[in-house]
Amino acid sequence: MQRRLKGRGWRLVFASLACVALGCAALGACGTAGFEQRERGPAVKKKDRTQGRASAEENRAGGFGEPEMVARLDDQTLDESSGLAASRANPGVVWTHNDSGPPLVYAFDTGGRARGVWRVAGARLYDWEDIALGPGPEAGRSYLYVADIGDNRRGRGEVTIYRFPEPQATDAAARSDTKRPLATEPAEAIRLRYPDGAHDAEALMVHPQTGDLYVVTKVPLKPAAIYRLAAPFKTAAVHTLERVGEFLPPTLAGGLVTGGDISPDGRRVVLCDYANGYELRLPGGGSFDAVWGQSPAKFSLGERGQGESIAYAPDGAAVLATSEGARPPLFRVSVPK
């Protein structure tokens, strides 16, 4: 959410609102089979869940696994993890970022060990809220997309998504840090505006086959709006997004969506708010945007504190989730096939 002094106050407002509406005693929770579990923490037990979260029984009834804290991300400078993406080019690596400060992306293995820090070349940071993986201009290459889309005051005339080739998280790269970061390849700035005025948003998704971009707004007590930019698109112009659907979590807090991702097979969507995860599944063989009309399956993502990020594992068999705060936990939840 928006910048540290401004954002912290807004975070408390949103958190308090979600807490009251959900009847929670405390906030937390949002969030692979294909990932190596080099450091495995204890499963989150039912007695540790706050009131209002999906219980272990509910997870099992829906075919979801119990949340497991598999690691803590070991970097004290990462204290506002607002987005998460599971690497396709670097097996067992996840990408994340802070929502304020310098324009950096961090790589970790799924044991929580740092695998490098990169400054995004040519990028600026106003309010980075999510990160996603997807195709790009060069076929066969994996690209990272970082979403500078936060707008708590709803005053931005346009927002920006930065796209650049996914770096290689080598052993040599793991020696970099925030004081001595590496540099990504130059980022392209994809400039966007909404068709109906400014919105606050924290979720970005990229369709793994088409490359279409999806932004999901964050709206207390109302449905979140889903906007699309269809690929291919040029980066020289400002693009107007198209509204293609809405999403209302089955809670009293409304569309406080803080993160999202599309499954590697392009047929499922996972979204999260401060309290839970929600999965939508595309029926039959219709257009992808039919997924927004489906009923969400709610599940617990563990004791995350202030959860703002979620991502599918590369094999789609699980989701991962983090939260804000120093050395954030990395949770894993298996999802039904």
C-alpha positions in Angstrom: 0.0 0.0 0.0 1.0 3.6 -0.4 4.3 4.8 0.9 5.5 4.3 4.4 4.0 7.3 6.4 1.0 7.7 4.2 0.6 4.0 3.7 0.9 2.8 7.3 -2.0 5.0 8.3 -4.1 3.7 5.4 -3.1 0.2 6.2 -4.4 0.5 9.7 -7.7 1.9 8.4 -8.1 -0.9 5.9 -6.9 -3.5 8.4 -9.3 -2.3 11.1 -12.1 -2.2 8.6 -11.4 -5.7 7.5 -11.0 -6.9 11.1 -14.3 -5.4 12.2 -16.2 -6.6 9.2 -14.8 -10.1 9.4 -15.2 -10.3 13.2 -11.5 -11.1 13.5 -9.5 -10.8 16.7 -6.4 -10.1 14.6 -5.7 -9.9 10.9 -3.5 -12.4 9.0 -3.6 -15.0 6.4 -3.6 -14.7 2.5 -1.0 -16.4 0.7 4.6 -26.3 -3.7 4.3 -29.4 -4.5 6.9 -28.7 -7.2 9.1 -26.7 -4.9 11.9 -28.2 -2.9 11.1 -27.7 0.8 14.6 -27.1 2.2 13.3 -25.6 5.4 9.9 -26.7 6.6 8.1 -25.0 9.4 5.1 -26.4 11.3 1.7 -26.6 9.8 -0.6 -23.9 11.1 -2.9 -25.6 13.6 -6.6 -24.9 14.0 -6.2 -23.5 17.5 -3.8 -20.8 16.1 -6.3 -19.5 13.5 -8.1 -16.3 14.2 -11.9 -16.2 14.2 -13.4 -15.7 10.8 -10.7 -17.6 8.8 -11.3 -20.7 6.9 -10.6 -23.6 9.3 -8.5 -26.7 8.6 -11.7 -28.6 8.2 -13.0 -26.1 5.6 -9.7 -26.4 3.8 -9.9 -30.1 3.7 -13.5 -30.1 2.7 -12.7 -27.9 -0.3 -9.7 -30.1 -1.3 -7.1 -27.6 0.0 -4.2 -28.5 2.2 -3.4 -27.0 5.6 -1.2 -24.0 5.5 2.5 -24.7 6.1 5.1 -22.1 6.9 8.0 -23.5 4.9 10.5 -20.6 5.5 11.1 -17.1 6.6 12.6 -14.8 3.9 16.0 -14.0 5.3 16.6 -10.3 4.6 15.9 -7.6 7.1 15.5 -4.9 4.4 12.5 -6.8 3.0 9.8 -5.6 5.4 6.9 -4.7 3.2 6.5 -7.8 0.9 3.6 -6.7 -1.2 3.9 -9.1 -4.2 5.0 -12.6 -4.9 5.8 -14.6 -8.1 7.2 -18.2 -8.3 10.0 -18.3 -10.9 9.7 -20.3 -14.1 13.4 -19.7 -15.1 15.0 -20.4 -11.7 13.6 -23.6 -10.2 12.8 -23.2 -6.5 13.0 -19.4 -6.5 10.4 -16.8 -5.6 10.4 -13.1 -6.4 9.1 -10.3 -4.1 9.6 -6.6 -3.4 8.8 -3.8 -0.9 6.0 -1.4 -1.7 8.2 1.7 -0.9 11.8 2.6 -1.0 14.2 2.0 -3.9 12.9 0.1 -7.0 14.3 -3.3 -6.1 13.2 -6.9 -6.6 14.4 -9.7 -4.3 15.0 -13.4 -5.1 14.8 -16.1 -2.4 14.9 -19.9 -2.5 12.0 -21.7 -0.8 14.2 -22.3 2.2 14.2 -18.5 2.7 17.8 -18.0 1.7 18.6 -14.8 -0.3 19.4 -15.4 -4.0 20.0 -11.8 -5.0 18.8 -8.3 -5.2 18.3 -6.3 -8.5 17.5 -2.7 -9.1 14.9 -2.5 -11.9 16.7 -0.4 -14.6 14.7 2.6 -15.7 11.9 2.1 -13.1 10.6 4.4 -10.5 8.7 3.4 -7.3 5.6 5.3 -6.2 3.6 2.4 -4.7 4.6 -1.1 -5.9 1.8 -3.5 -5.0 2.3 -6.8 -6.9 4.6 -8.8 -9.2 3.8 -11.4 -11.8 5.4 -13.6 -14.4 4.4 -14.0 -18.0 5.4 -13.9 -21.6 6.8 -10.9 -23.3 8.1 -9.5 -26.6 10.7 -12.3 -27.0 9.2 -15.7 -27.5 10.4 -18.4 -25.1 11.6 -15.9 -22.5 10.1 -15.3 -19.0 9.4 -11.8 -18.0 8.7 -10.1 -14.7 5.9 -7.5 -14.4 6.0 -5.2 -11.4 2.8 -3.2 -10.7 3.1 0.4 -9.5 -0.7 0.6 -9.1 -1.3 1.6 -5.5 -3.4 4.8 -5.1 -4.9 5.1 -1.7 -6.1 8.7 -2.4 -7.4 7.8 -5.9 -5.6 10.7 -7.4 -3.3 9.2 -10.0 -4.2 9.9 -13.6 -2.3 6.9 -14.8 -0.4 3.9 -13.3 2.5 1.9 -14.5 3.5 -1.7 -14.9 7.2 -2.4 -15.5 8.2 -5.3 -17.6 11.7 -6.8 -17.9 13.3 -10.2 -18.6 13.5 -12.4 -15.5 17.0 -12.3 -14.1 19.1 -15.4 -13.5 19.4 -16.1 -9.8 22.9 -17.7 -9.9 25.2 -18.4 -7.0 27.2 -15.3 -7.9 24.0 -13.2 -8.0 23.2 -14.4 -4.4 26.1 -12.3 -3.2 24.3 -9.1 -4.2 22.3 -7.1 -1.6 20.5 -3.8 -1.2 23.8 -1.9 -0.9 25.3 -3.6 -3.9 22.4 -4.6 -6.1 22.7 -6.0 -9.6 20.8 -4.3 -12.4 18.0 -5.9 -14.5 17.8 -5.4 -18.2 16.1 -2.1 -19.0 12.4 -2.2 -18.0 9.6 -1.2 -20.4 7.0 1.1 -18.8 3.4 0.0 -19.6 1.3 3.0 -18.8 -2.4 2.5 -18.0 -5.5 4.5 -17.1 -8.9 3.3 -16.0 -11.9 4.0 -18.2 -13.9 5.4 -15.2 -11.5 7.4 -13.0 -8.7 6.5 -10.6 -8.8 3.4 -8.4 -6.6 1.9 -5.7 -5.4 -1.6 -6.7 -3.0 -4.2 -5.3 -3.3 -7.2 -7.5 -1.7 -7.8 -10.9 -2.0 -10.9 -13.0 -0.6 -11.9 -16.4 -2.2 -14.7 -18.4 0.6 -17.2 -19.1 -0.5 -18.0 -22.6 -2.0 -14.8 -24.0 0.1 -12.2 -22.1 -3.1 -10.3 -21.2 -2.7 -8.1 -18.1 -5.3 -8.0 -15.4 -5.6 -5.4 -12.6 -8.0 -6.0 -9.7 -9.0 -3.0 -7.6 -9.3 -2.8 -3.8 -12.7 -1.5 -2.6 -13.9 -1.7 1.0 -17.4 -3.2 1.3 -18.0 -3.4 -2.4 -17.1 -5.8 -5.3 -13.5 -5.4 -6.6 -13.4 -4.5 -10.3 -11.4 -6.5 -12.8 -9.7 -4.6 -15.7 -7.8 -6.1 -18.6 -5.2 -4.9 -21.1 -5.3 -7.3 -24.0 -1.9 -8.3 -25.5 -0.1 -7.4 -27.7 0.4 -3.8 -26.8 2.9 -1.1 -27.4 4.7 0.7 -24.6 4.8 4.1 -26.3 1.2 5.0 -25.5 -1.0 5.3 -22.5 -3.5 2.4 -22.7 -7.1 2.5 -21.4 -8.0 -0.6 -19.5 -11.2 -2.5 -20.2 -13.5 -3.6 -17.3 -14.3 -7.3 -17.8 -15.8 -8.4 -14.5 -15.9 -8.0 -10.7 -15.1 -10.1 -7.7 -16.8 -10.0 -4.3 -15.2 -12.3 -1.7 -17.7 -14.1 0.5 -17.0 -11.9 3.5 -18.4 -8.7 5.0 -15.3 -6.7 4.2 -16.0 -6.6 0.5 -13.4 -6.4 -2.2 -10.2 -5.8 -0.2 -8.2 -7.7 -2.7 -4.4 -7.5 -1.9 -2.9 -10.0 -4.4 -3.6 -12.4 -7.2 -2.2 -14.9 -9.8 -3.3 -17.0 -12.7 -2.4 -20.7 -12.7 0.3 -21.9 -15.2 -2.4 -23.8 -17.3 -4.4 -20.5 -17.6 -7.6 -22.0 -16.2 -7.6 -21.0 -12.6 -7.3 -17.7 -10.6 -6.3 -17.2 -7.0 -6.9 -14.0 -5.2 -6.4 -13.0 -1.6 -7.5 -10.4 0.9 -6.1 -9.8 4.4 -7.8 -12.8 5.8 -8.2 -15.6 3.2 -7.4 -17.0 -0.3 -10.0 -17.5 -3.0 -9.8 -19.7 -6.0 -11.9 -19.4 -9.2 -12.0 -22.1 -11.9 -12.8 -21.7 -15.5 -15.7 -24.0 -16.5 -15.6 -26.0 -19.8 -13.6 -24.5 -22.7 -15.0 -21.0 -22.8 -13.2 -17.6 -22.9 -10.9 -17.0 -19.9 -12.9 -14.0 -18.7 -15.8 -16.4 -17.9 -13.8 -17.2 -14.8 -14.9 -14.0 -13.1 -18.5 -15.2 -13.0 -17.6 -18.3 -11.0 -18.2 -18.9 -7.3 -15.0 -18.6 -5.3 -13.7 -21.4 -3.1 -12.4 -19.9 0.1 -9.4 -21.3 2.0 -7.0 -20.3 4.8 -3.5 -19.2 4.0 -2.0 -19.3 7.5 -1.0 -16.7 10.1 0.5 -14.1 7.8 0.1 -10.9 9.8 -0.7 -8.4 7.0 -1.0 -10.6 4.0 -0.7 -8.9 0.6 0.6 -11.5 -1.8 -0.1 -14.8 -3.3 1.2 -16.9 -6.2 0.8 -20.3 -7.8 3.7 -22.7 -7.7 5.1 -23.4 -11.2 3.3 -26.8 -11.4 0.0 -25.2 -10.2 -0.4 -27.8 -7.4 0.0 -25.3 -4.6 -0.1 -21.6 -3.8 2.5 -19.6 -1.9 1.9 -16.5 0.2 3.8 -14.0 2.3 3.0 -11.0 4.5 4.5 -7.6 5.4 7.0 -7.3 8.3 10.7 -8.1 8.8 11.7 -11.6 7.7 8.3 -12.4 6.4 7.0 -16.0 6.5 6.5 -18.0 3.3 3.4 -20.2 3.5 2.4 -23.0 1.2 -1.1 -24.5 0.7 -1.8 -27.3 -1.7 -4.8 -26.8 -4.0 -7.2 -29.3 -5.6 -6.4 -30.6 -9.0 
